[in-house]
Amino acid sequence: MLRMNAARDDVKNPLEFSFCGLDFASPIVLLSGCVGFGEEYTRVEGFSNTDAGAVVLKGTTLNPRLGNAPHRVFETPSGMLNAIGLQNPGANHVVHKVLPQLDFTETRFIANVCGSTIEEYVEVTQRFDQSPIDAIEINISCPNVKEGGVAFGNYPEASARVVAACRAATRKPLITKLSPNQTDIRENARRCIEAGSDALAVINTVMGMAIDVETRRPIIGNVQGGLSGPAIKPIALLKVHQVYEIARPHRVPIIGQGGIKDALEFLIAGASAVGIGTALFYDPMVCKKINQGIAEYLRAHGFANVAELVGTLSTNAQIQDCAVSG
Ligand SMILES: Cc1cc2nc3c(=O)[nH]c(=O)nc-3n(C[C@H](O)[C@H](O)[C@H](O)COP(=O)(O)O)c2cc1C
């Protein structure tokens, strides 16, 4: 009996893999802004951070931020608009008060760094560099105050400048979260890799709005918000496929995200890990189901582990810049 148990312990978990040198027990990554600072869902019975390979903490700025005026979230057909406005307690609080409360034996924890200037990104990155955090993700969707509020991430040149500056500030794995709200995500991905990004997160939310026709006012206090959830999944999948073409030769892994509640398509398209955000709001147990679904698929299709499945999409067609859609 003892020998049988020992043999079972030797069997490698097929969902395990190495991401930028970090051991992930599952390809699932819980996404920034959807799980607080890693503690939020642990209050839900049956939920466990151990079901995720990594948890990304809420976006963190140098100083505390109260966020936007309400409404901050609004449900749309197959999706959700949000304009939280990066409400967070500031980098010092997160590093000194939040991180010591986290159980680093459960999963890997990733910081999500935000800023209105390159200097702010660098300062926040430095604070996390001097902390036990496992990796740093830079959210380049923040508005650049010096350039009149346009998002850094919508322009390859601005994205690359943020990445290069943060790269110089840390030796921890650096992940850049790309915006879908731009003309050519491939060019942006290329520039971020050249600037020193170890991994890419694809995609952040798609900008949208909703209107109350009775008051003829925008529903979201910030007028516009980021659309997430199943409505953006086909967009996210195409972006992952496009970015994989650029990232694969550099062996830069992708965390695919956007409307995921079943991960297989994203892994096949080239994502090494899959982000789960909005899906948690309607099913906090979704991670267990996804892990089980991936494991069953690997078994049924003869893959020894999840890494073997990544990027196995079979297509003869080249990506067209101006795709014919009608
Ligand atoms: C309420 C909410 C808050 C978010 N806050 C952040 C954030 O602070 N930083 C960030 O990089 N992304 C943030 N995001 C974007 C998510 O991390 C994720 O990239 C996006 O929602 C797409 O995935 P999903 O469709 O699975 O939610 C937020 C999303 C939501 C819904």
The ligand as an SDF file (V2000), in Angstrom:
LIG
                    3D

 31 33  0  0  0  0  0  0  0  0999 V2000
  -13.3980   44.9180  -12.2200 C   0  0  0  0  0  0  0  0  0  0  0  0
  -12.1260   44.7780  -13.0150 C   0  0  0  0  0  0  0  0  0  0  0  0
  -10.9730   45.4120  -12.5620 C   0  0  0  0  0  0  0  0  0  0  0  0
   -9.7730   45.2980  -13.2870 C   0  0  0  0  0  0  0  0  0  0  0  0
   -8.6300   45.8840  -12.8080 N   0  0  0  0  0  0  0  0  0  0  0  0
   -7.4460   45.7070  -13.4660 C   0  0  0  0  0  0  0  0  0  0  0  0
   -6.2290   46.2280  -12.9460 C   0  0  0  0  0  0  0  0  0  0  0  0
   -6.1750   46.8290  -11.8590 O   0  0  0  0  0  0  0  0  0  0  0  0
   -5.0790   46.0460  -13.6700 N   0  0  0  0  0  0  0  0  0  0  0  0
   -5.0690   45.3530  -14.8610 C   0  0  0  0  0  0  0  0  0  0  0  0
   -4.0150   45.1960  -15.4790 O   0  0  0  0  0  0  0  0  0  0  0  0
   -6.2200   44.8300  -15.3680 N   0  0  0  0  0  0  0  0  0  0  0  0
   -7.3860   44.9860  -14.6950 C   0  0  0  0  0  0  0  0  0  0  0  0
   -8.5440   44.4230  -15.1930 N   0  0  0  0  0  0  0  0  0  0  0  0
   -8.4880   43.6490  -16.4490 C   0  0  0  0  0  0  0  0  0  0  0  0
   -8.4120   42.1330  -16.1650 C   0  0  0  0  0  0  0  0  0  0  0  0
   -7.2410   41.8250  -15.4300 O   0  0  0  0  0  0  0  0  0  0  0  0
   -8.4380   41.2990  -17.4770 C   0  0  0  0  0  0  0  0  0  0  0  0
   -7.2890   41.5780  -18.2390 O   0  0  0  0  0  0  0  0  0  0  0  0
   -9.6790   41.5850  -18.3240 C   0  0  0  0  0  0  0  0  0  0  0  0
  -10.8230   41.7250  -17.5070 O   0  0  0  0  0  0  0  0  0  0  0  0
   -9.9470   40.5010  -19.3610 C   0  0  0  0  0  0  0  0  0  0  0  0
  -10.1770   39.2350  -18.7820 O   0  0  0  0  0  0  0  0  0  0  0  0
  -11.6650   38.6630  -18.4050 P   0  0  0  0  0  0  0  0  0  0  0  0
  -12.5490   38.8770  -19.5920 O   0  0  0  0  0  0  0  0  0  0  0  0
  -11.4240   37.2230  -18.0700 O   0  0  0  0  0  0  0  0  0  0  0  0
  -12.1200   39.4520  -17.2100 O   0  0  0  0  0  0  0  0  0  0  0  0
   -9.7430   44.5330  -14.4870 C   0  0  0  0  0  0  0  0  0  0  0  0
  -10.9140   43.8970  -14.9320 C   0  0  0  0  0  0  0  0  0  0  0  0
  -12.0860   44.0010  -14.2070 C   0  0  0  0  0  0  0  0  0  0  0  0
  -13.3120   43.2820  -14.7050 C   0  0  0  0  0  0  0  0  0  0  0  0
  1  2  1  0
  2  3  1  0
  2 30  2  0
  3  4  2  0
  4  5  1  0
  4 28  1  0
  5  6  2  0
  6  7  1  0
  6 13  1  0
  7  8  2  0
  7  9  1  0
  9 10  1  0
 10 11  2  0
 10 12  1  0
 12 13  2  0
 13 14  1  0
 14 15  1  0
 14 28  1  0
 15 16  1  0
 16 17  1  0
 16 18  1  0
 18 19  1  0
 18 20  1  0
 20 21  1  0
 20 22  1  0
 22 23  1  0
 23 24  1  0
 24 25  2  0
 24 26  1  0
 24 27  1  0
 28 29  2  0
 29 30  1  0
 30 31  1  0
M  END
$$$$
